[in-house]
Structures are given as structure tokens and as C-alpha cells.
Amino acid sequence: MSFAGKRYWLVGASEGLGLALAQALSREGAEVILSARSAEGLAVACAGVPRSRSVLVDVADSASVTRAAQAVGDIDGLVFLAGVYWPMTAQAVDAGQLETMCNINFTGCARLVAAVLPAMVARGAGHLVLTGSLSGFRGLPGAVGYAASKAGVMALAESLYADLRGSGIKVQLANPGFIRTRLTAKNDFAMPFLMEPEAAAAAMLRLMQSDRFKANFPTVFSWLFRGGQFLPDWLYYRLFAPRRGA
């Protein structure tokens, strides 16, 4: 697949994985529109990405999403990368942070998809790339909010793919593991197979250039999460979430 002359809207692209992917797509000849909530961050990001421009958007606000979609105009593809994260256990749940993770990571994704999909359906062409997470395959300890919101994104992508197969609209889902960003910097535990943003962006670009629906990466690390789906509950929770004091 060639990206030369194509217009891609990357939401959540002022830093980290989103910015690295914007740079990669630009090198492939695409025109990229970068979106995030910070005007200052977007200005710095666009300065390092040829053939780019920025459009402010707050994916937690429906009116902001509508305005941004109108400002962006016709696009060949949307890549949703926006996300927030706080480590959170059920015992220390924070209502505001929990709602924010759900509202931005999942509902924000749904808002963006709803804003661009009708035009794609009307012309019978388009490309939707959603960013899930290895943490979305099955519930994990200390991931209240984040795992649930990413599981929602993954189910949304699967439903879109089911409906749009053969329509001319390409739907893809990228499920990364740990990536070195300001979000994972909040973790106080070891993060196996930690990826740099550029390596994760390269994996996403390979997915986008392919005909595959989904990519889980890093591959070896993903086997742990994918394999966990096949374990019975009693064994899965004994291995991944042993009872306190047990």
C-alpha cells in the first residue's frame, strides 16, 4: 500500500507513538494532520513533520470533535492514538480518573469514528486504524479503567471490521504492549519488552501497509496475553491475580 498523496488524520499525535507514526507516514509521502489538546505541543510536533498541519481537538468533547472534523475536511484515513492512563486498583479507585480513561480512551475513539465514517461509507473508501492494547485482552490487576477502555476499543474495531469487510473501507487494530512514554513512566513495576515509540510506530506502519486486520506487538510478549484468553477463570486469576494473603 502506498501512502504517497494520501491524507491521514492522526489523533493523539503531539508526542510518543502518535508523533513517531506521523513522522513515518510523512516519510512515506502522506500528508498528515496532527491533532491533540495542546496547541503548544502540536506546534512543536508539526515543526518536525514535513507535509503536516495541526488541528486542535479534545476527544472528550463532542462539539470539539465535530469542529475538528469539519476543519480537517476530506481524509483518506484516521488513526486514533489518543489515550490517558493512571495505574488503578479497585481498592484505590479514583472516580474522576476512571471516568476520564473511559471517556477519552474509548468514548473519544467512538466520537472520532462516528465523525468520519459516514463520509467514508458514502464514497466507499477509507482507512480506520484504532489503537487498542495487549492489556485489553482480559482483565488485569491494577488496570481498572485502562484495560476496560482498551477492551472497548478492540471490540469496536472488531465490529467495524465485521460490518465493513468488502465495502472499500479498511479497518485495522493495533494492540501494542509497553511503550516508553510519559504514561508508562507512571508505572513502578518492571515492564517486559518495553518498546521505543519509533519501534512501535514501525510495527503500526507495517500493519497499515498490509491486508491484515490486527497486529499484536511485541509478538513474543503478546503470546502471554493472547494465551490467557484460553485459560479457565480459576487458573487465569490464580496466575495473573493471586488473592491477597494467599
Residue pairs with C-beta under 8 A, 6 or more apart in sequence:
1 208
1 209
1 210
2 28
2 29
3 25
3 28
3 29
3 30
3 208
4 28
4 29
4 30
5 29
5 30
5 31
6 29
6 30
6 31
6 76
6 77
7 30
7 31
7 32
7 33
7 74
7 75
7 76
7 77
8 25
8 30
8 31
8 32
8 33
8 75
8 76
8 77
8 78
8 79
8 127
9 32
9 33
9 35
9 55
9 72
9 75
9 77
9 78
9 79
9 116
10 18
10 21
10 22
10 25
10 32
10 33
10 34
10 35
10 79
10 81
11 18
11 35
11 36
11 57
11 59
11 78
11 79
11 80
11 81
11 82
11 112
12 18
12 35
12 36
12 59
12 80
12 81
12 82
12 83
12 131
13 19
13 21
13 22
13 32
13 34
13 35
13 36
13 45
13 79
13 81
14 34
14 36
14 38
14 41
14 42
14 44
14 45
15 36
15 41
15 45
15 181
15 182
16 179
16 181
16 182
16 183
16 197
17 81
17 131
17 176
17 179
17 181
17 197
17 200
17 201
17 204
18 34
18 36
18 79
18 81
18 82
19 34
19 45
19 48
19 49
19 197
20 197
20 198
20 200
20 201
21 79
21 81
21 201
21 204
21 205
22 32
22 34
22 45
22 49
22 52
23 48
23 49
23 201
24 201
24 202
24 205
25 32
25 205
26 32
26 49
26 50
26 51
26 52
28 205
29 51
30 51
31 51
31 52
32 49
32 51
32 52
33 52
33 53
33 54
33 55
33 72
33 75
34 42
34 45
34 46
34 49
34 52
34 53
34 54
34 55
35 42
35 54
35 55
35 56
35 57
35 68
35 72
36 42
36 45
36 56
36 57
36 82
37 56
37 57
37 58
39 54
39 56
42 54
42 56
43 54
45 52
45 54
46 52
46 53
46 54
55 68
55 71
55 72
56 64
56 68
57 64
57 65
57 67
57 68
58 64
58 65
59 65
59 82
59 104
59 108
59 109
59 111
59 112
60 100
60 103
60 104
60 107
60 108
62 111
65 108
65 111
65 112
65 115
66 115
68 115
69 112
69 115
69 116
74 119
75 116
75 126
76 125
76 126
76 127
77 126
77 127
77 128
77 129
78 112
78 113
78 116
78 126
78 127
78 128
78 129
79 129
79 131
79 204
79 208
80 108
80 109
80 112
80 113
80 128
80 129
80 130
80 131
80 153
81 131
82 104
82 105
82 108
82 109
83 104
83 105
83 131
83 149
83 183
84 100
84 101
84 104
84 105
84 183
85 101
85 146
85 183
85 184
85 186
86 94
86 97
86 101
86 145
86 146
86 186
87 142
87 143
87 186
87 187
87 188
88 94
88 97
88 98
88 142
88 143
88 144
88 145
88 146
89 141
89 142
89 144
90 144
93 144
97 145
98 144
98 145
101 145
101 146
101 148
101 149
102 145
102 148
102 149
102 152
104 149
105 146
105 149
105 150
105 152
105 153
106 148
106 149
106 150
106 152
106 153
106 156
109 130
109 152
109 153
109 156
110 156
113 128
113 130
113 156
113 160
116 126
116 128
117 126
117 128
117 160
117 169
119 126
120 126
120 128
120 169
121 167
121 169
124 167
124 168
124 169
125 168
125 169
126 168
126 169
126 170
127 169
127 170
127 172
127 208
128 157
128 160
128 169
128 170
128 171
128 172
129 172
129 173
129 174
129 204
129 207
129 208
130 153
130 154
130 156
130 157
130 160
130 171
130 172
130 173
130 174
131 153
131 173
131 174
131 175
131 176
131 204
132 150
132 151
132 153
132 154
132 157
132 173
132 174
132 175
133 146
133 147
133 150
133 153
133 154
133 175
133 176
133 177
134 175
134 176
134 177
134 216
134 221
134 222
134 225
135 143
135 146
135 147
135 150
135 225
136 147
136 150
136 151
136 152
136 153
136 154
136 175
137 151
137 154
137 175
137 225
137 226
137 228
137 229
138 225
138 228
138 229
138 236
138 240
139 147
139 148
140 147
140 240
140 241
141 240
141 241
153 173
154 173
154 175
157 171
157 172
157 173
157 214
158 173
160 171
161 171
161 173
161 213
164 171
171 213
172 207
172 208
172 212
172 213
172 214
172 215
173 213
173 214
173 215
174 203
174 204
174 207
174 214
174 215
174 217
175 214
175 215
175 216
175 217
175 222
176 195
176 200
176 203
176 204
176 217
177 192
177 193
177 194
177 195
177 217
177 218
177 221
177 222
178 184
178 187
178 191
178 192
178 193
178 194
178 195
179 194
179 195
179 196
179 197
179 200
180 194
180 195
180 196
180 197
181 197
184 191
184 194
192 221
193 218
193 220
193 221
195 203
195 217
195 218
200 217
203 215
203 217
203 218
204 215
206 215
207 214
207 215
216 222
216 225
216 226
228 236
228 239
228 240
231 239
